[in-house]
Amino acid sequence: MKSYDYEEADDYYDIGCQWMKEKQYVKAMEAFRHVINLNPRFIYAYIDLASAYFKMGRTHESIQVLNNALFYDRNFHRLHYLLAKYYYREGNYRGALHSIDRAISLDADRLYTRVRKLILKKLSG
C-alpha cells in the first residue's frame, strides 16, 4: 500500500463520517467501502459501515461487516461488543452472549458486564 492510499483512506473516512452526520447512509456506505478497499486494516471504517447498515435496518449486513473486520483485528474488544449488540437486536442471544464474553475477556469494561447481564436475562426468560 502506498502512503497516498493511507491519506486517501483518511479523507474518504472523513467524508463518510460527514455523510453519517447528515443521515446520508448510502453515500456514507460507499465512502466507507472505498476506505476498506484502500486500507483493509482501517477497523473504524468497518465499524462505521456496520453502523450505517444498522441505521438502515440491515442488521445482518452489520454483523457480516464486523465479522470481516475480525479477520484483521481479532483482539479489538469493541468489535466483539458491537457484534453482541447487533446479535442481540436480531434476537440471536446466544451469538450475543458469545460475542460479549469475548469482549469481556479482552477488556473487562463495566458496560460489557452490564450488557452480559441483560443478555443472560433474555436467555433465561
KOLLONU-165742 format. One record per residue (C-alpha): x, y, z. Coordinates in steps of 0.02 Angstrom, whole numbers, padded with zeros to 5 digits, always signed. Each point is the difference from the previous one (the first is absolute). Last residue first. Example, Ala and Ser with C-alpha at 12.3 -4.5 7.8 and 13.67 -1.06 7.14 Angstrom:
2
+00684-00053+00357-00069-00172+00033
END
This chain:
125
-01833-00778+01515+00168-00084+00034+00077+00052-00166-00069+00176+00011+00068+00022+00177+00168-00069-00056+00006+00134-00137-00037+00138+00126+00134-00065+00118+00126-00004-00143-00042+00180-00044+00039+00052+00178+00168-00089-00006+00040+00081-00167-00042+00172+00069+00115-00027+00147+00148-00031-00117+00096-00160+00036+00101+00013-00160+00056-00147-00107-00092-00139+00092-00148+00119+00018-00010+00023-00189+00007-00190-00026-00140-00023+00126-00099+00136-00090+00018-00094-00165-00053-00169+00068-00146+00077+00093-00060+00094-00155+00012-00157-00105-00104-00092+00129-00122+00146+00007-00035+00000-00187-00153+00113+00007+00062+00110-00142+00024+00145+00121+00102-00116+00111+00109-00054-00146+00028+00184-00039+00052+00045+00176+00108-00155+00023+00087+00037-00165+00028+00177+00063+00082-00067+00158+00108-00119-00100+00061+00139-00113+00030+00110+00152+00115-00130+00078+00130+00013-00137+00090-00166+00014-00052-00081-00162+00071+00143-00103+00017-00027-00187-00115-00150-00024-00111+00074+00135-00045+00139-00123-00089-00126-00111-00105-00054+00150-00044+00183+00026-00060+00016-00180-00103-00159+00010-00084+00057+00161-00049+00166-00076-00066-00093-00153-00118-00099+00113-00056+00160+00086-00065+00081-00158-00124+00122+00075+00075+00151-00088+00078+00060+00163+00078-00173+00016+00079+00009-00172+00072+00170+00042+00066-00067+00166+00084-00146-00087+00086+00122-00118+00052+00101+00152+00080-00150+00084+00080-00059-00162+00074+00172-00030+00059-00002+00182+00104-00154-00037+00109+00078-00135+00097-00163-00031-00074-00024-00175+00081+00163-00057-00048+00062-00173-00146-00121-00022-00053+00031+00179-00001+00188-00028-00102-00023-00159-00126-00105+00097-00010+00140+00128-00036+00130-00135-00134-00106-00084-00080-00034+00170-00004+00186+00038-00088+00034-00165-00130-00132+00041-00017+00066+00178-00034+00182-00039-00053+00036+00178+00091+00168-00004+00112-00053+00143+00030-00164-00094+00047+00095-00158+00128+00098+00102+00073-00162+00068+00013-00068-00177+00093+00156-00057+00121-00016+00146+00030-00182-00046+00026+00051-00180+00136+00120+00053+00084-00127+00113-00004-00131-00139+00074+00127-00121+00141+00033+00121+00032-00185+00025-00003-00027-00188+00124+00144-00017+00122-00101+00105-00002-00144-00124-00066-00169+00048
END
